[in-house]
């Protein structure tokens, strides 16, 4: 009996659910752009994500160093960046 390919989206969702139950903090995703335009767009998305992640963590670390990082403050910072 041939095995059915679950498809990339289903596999990705399964990986996310698995990560939620573990201490892993990253999901590796390999993309194959078809053109230079797609490659540039994917790079821009990755760069924007990295900048957002750095800003978010910088703000949290500054609050932690000022001893003002509570669970409520962390949620407030997260919501601001969403």
KAFEN-V192607 format. One record per residue. N is the residue number from 1. SS is DSSP state (@ for helix, = for strand, . for the rest). D_LAST is the distance of its C-alpha to the last C-alpha in whole Angstrom. Layout:
# KAFEN-V192607
n->(N N)
ss->(SS SS)
d_last->(D_LAST D_LAST)
This chain:
# KAFEN-V192607
n->(1 2 3 4 5 6 7 8 9 10 11 12 13 14 15 16 17 18 19 20 21 22 23 24 25 26 27 28 29 30 31 32 33 34 35 36 37 38 39 40 41 42 43 44 45 46 47 48 49 50 51 52 53 54 55 56 57 58 59 60 61 62 63 64 65 66 67 68 69 70 71 72 73 74 75 76 77 78 79 80 81 82)
ss->(. . . . . . . @ @ @ @ @ @ @ @ @ @ @ @ @ . . . . . . . . . . . . . . . @ @ @ @ @ @ @ @ @ @ @ @ @ @ @ @ @ @ @ @ @ @ @ @ @ @ @ @ @ @ . . . . . @ @ @ @ @ @ @ @ @ @ @ .)
d_last->(45 42 39 36 33 30 28 25 23 24 25 21 20 23 22 19 21 23 20 19 22 23 22 21 18 18 19 22 22 25 24 27 27 30 30 29 27 25 25 24 21 20 21 18 15 16 17 13 12 14 13 10 11 14 12 10 13 15 14 14 18 19 18 20 23 23 23 21 18 18 17 15 14 12 10 10 9 6 5 6 4 0)
